[in-house]
Amino acid sequence: MSASPIGARAERAAPYHHGALHAALLAAAQDILESQGLDALTLRAAARAAGVSHAAPKNHFGDLAGLLSELAALGFRQFGDALRAAPSFDAAGRAYVAFARDHAAMFLLMFRSERLDMNRPALAEAVARSRQALADAAAKSLGIAPGTEAPPTPSQIAMMAGAWSQVHGFAMLLIDGRLNTLLRQWPGEDDWEGLLAAMLRRQQPSRSEASASGA
């Protein structure tokens, strides 16, 4: 006699310990998000993909906002790791856009605060760490040592905000397909990295001025 669906689900769920099940649910949710989109991601869908009872996600995350928030926290941790691995501000800019391009659904979720509970500790911490990684890269380009206690000057703040706006805007336009026409006209068709590098080079004079103003 074949095992019942409920029995089979219990057998699949049995190997999970509490922490492992939490991670498994997040992995299942990320797979749904990236393969089917945000609208397909529900508590039941995550449970079904992880092979556990429908009650399991609610026990771990409370509701869908909780699951999405923990998933966004995972994305911000991966995002922050990519930024910290970049040796320069321009490389951090490429890492920023590459993450958005390679994980478009996750990236869009991370910046959709109306779907997230920004008060969840895991998400708040992950956001803060990724912002710090970006700030450290920008500070390095201005000749400011990481961990410097002196606050940045107004010129430096303006440069950081401008650079972040440019890179984030570029990432959004790229994943929305809004740069396709420009990229077809760009030498080396679809070379988004070359276009981004050229855009960032145009920022070099303002970065130099901001660095000088902080000297």
C-alpha positions in Angstrom: 0.0 0.0 0.0 1.4 3.4 -0.9 1.9 6.0 1.8 -0.7 8.7 2.1 0.2 12.3 1.1 0.0 13.3 4.8 2.3 10.5 5.8 4.7 11.3 3.0 4.8 15.0 4.0 5.5 14.0 7.6 8.3 11.8 6.5 9.9 14.6 4.5 9.4 17.0 7.5 10.9 14.7 10.0 14.6 15.3 9.3 14.2 19.1 9.9 15.3 20.6 13.2 13.9 24.0 14.1 16.7 26.0 12.6 17.0 23.8 9.6 13.3 24.1 8.9 13.5 27.9 9.1 16.3 27.9 6.5 14.5 25.3 4.3 11.4 27.5 4.3 13.4 30.5 3.3 15.2 28.6 0.6 11.9 27.4 -0.8 10.4 30.9 -0.6 13.4 32.3 -2.5 13.1 29.7 -5.2 9.4 30.5 -5.6 10.1 34.2 -5.7 12.9 34.0 -8.3 11.2 31.4 -10.5 7.5 32.4 -10.3 7.4 35.9 -8.9 6.2 37.6 -5.8 2.5 37.0 -6.5 3.1 33.2 -6.4 4.7 33.3 -3.0 2.3 32.5 -0.2 2.7 30.7 3.2 1.1 27.6 1.7 3.3 27.6 -1.4 6.4 27.8 0.7 5.2 25.0 2.9 4.4 22.9 -0.2 7.8 23.5 -1.8 9.6 22.7 1.5 7.5 19.5 1.9 6.1 20.4 5.3 2.7 21.1 6.9 0.8 24.3 6.0 1.1 25.4 9.6 4.9 25.4 9.6 5.5 28.8 8.0 3.0 30.5 10.3 4.8 28.9 13.3 8.1 30.4 12.1 7.2 33.7 10.5 3.7 34.6 11.8 2.2 35.8 8.5 3.2 36.5 4.9 4.7 39.8 5.8 6.9 38.0 8.3 8.1 35.5 5.7 8.7 38.2 3.1 10.6 40.3 5.7 12.9 37.4 6.7 13.4 36.6 3.0 14.3 40.2 2.3 16.8 40.0 5.3 18.4 37.0 3.6 18.6 39.1 0.4 20.2 42.0 2.2 22.8 39.8 3.8 23.7 38.3 0.4 23.7 41.9 -1.1 25.9 43.2 1.7 28.4 40.4 1.3 28.7 41.2 -2.4 29.3 44.9 -1.7 31.9 44.1 1.0 33.9 41.9 -1.4 34.3 44.8 -3.8 37.8 46.4 -3.7 36.6 49.9 -4.8 33.6 52.1 -5.0 33.2 51.5 -8.8 33.5 47.7 -8.1 30.8 48.1 -5.5 28.7 49.8 -8.0 29.1 46.9 -10.4 28.3 44.4 -7.6 25.2 46.4 -6.7 23.9 46.3 -10.3 25.0 42.7 -10.8 23.0 41.6 -7.8 19.9 43.4 -9.0 20.3 41.9 -12.5 20.9 38.4 -11.3 18.3 38.4 -8.5 15.8 40.9 -9.9 12.8 39.5 -7.9 14.7 39.5 -4.7 16.1 43.0 -5.3 12.6 44.4 -6.0 11.3 42.8 -2.8 14.1 44.2 -0.7 13.2 47.7 -1.7 9.4 47.3 -1.4 9.0 48.4 2.2 5.2 48.4 2.0 5.3 44.6 1.9 7.9 44.3 4.7 8.0 44.7 8.4 11.0 46.9 8.8 10.8 46.5 12.6 11.8 42.8 12.5 15.3 42.6 14.0 16.7 40.3 11.3 15.7 42.7 8.5 16.7 45.9 10.4 20.1 44.4 11.1 20.6 43.2 7.5 19.6 46.5 6.0 22.0 48.4 8.4 24.9 46.1 7.5 24.3 46.5 3.7 24.1 50.2 4.0 27.3 50.3 6.0 29.0 48.2 3.3 27.9 50.8 0.7 28.9 53.7 2.9 32.3 52.2 3.5 32.9 51.8 -0.2 31.9 55.4 -0.8 34.0 56.6 2.1 37.0 54.8 0.7 36.6 56.6 -2.7 36.7 59.9 -0.8 39.9 58.9 1.2 38.0 58.5 4.4 39.2 55.5 6.5 36.4 53.1 7.6 35.3 53.7 11.1 36.3 57.3 11.1 34.4 59.0 13.9 34.2 62.5 12.2 30.9 62.9 10.3 31.2 63.4 6.6 31.0 66.9 5.3 27.9 68.2 3.4 29.8 67.8 0.1 30.7 64.3 0.9 27.1 63.5 1.9 25.9 65.0 -1.4 28.4 62.8 -3.3 27.4 59.7 -1.5 23.7 60.3 -2.1 24.3 61.2 -5.7 26.4 58.1 -6.3 23.8 55.8 -4.6 21.0 57.4 -6.5 22.8 56.9 -9.8 23.7 53.2 -9.2 20.3 52.3 -7.8 18.5 54.1 -10.6 20.7 52.4 -13.2 19.9 49.0 -11.5 16.2 49.7 -11.6 16.2 50.8 -15.2 18.3 47.8 -16.2 16.1 45.2 -14.7 12.9 46.9 -16.0 14.4 46.8 -19.5 14.3 50.6 -19.8 18.0 50.7 -20.9 17.6 48.2 -23.7 17.5 50.8 -26.5 20.6 52.6 -25.1 22.5 49.4 -24.7 21.8 48.4 -28.3 23.3 51.7 -29.3 26.3 51.3 -26.9 29.6 49.9 -28.3 29.6 46.2 -27.4 25.8 45.6 -27.4 24.4 44.7 -24.0 27.6 45.8 -22.2 25.8 47.2 -19.2 29.1 47.1 -17.2 30.8 49.4 -19.7 27.9 51.8 -19.7 27.9 51.9 -15.9 31.6 52.4 -15.7 31.4 55.3 -18.2 28.6 56.8 -16.1 30.6 56.5 -12.9 33.6 58.0 -14.5 31.6 61.1 -15.1 31.1 61.3 -11.3 34.9 61.3 -10.7 35.3 65.1 -10.7 32.6 65.6 -8.1 34.1 62.8 -6.0 37.5 64.5 -6.2 35.9 67.8 -5.1 34.1 66.2 -2.2 37.3 64.5 -1.1 39.2 67.8 -1.3 36.5 69.5 0.8 36.9 67.0 3.5 40.7 67.3 3.7 
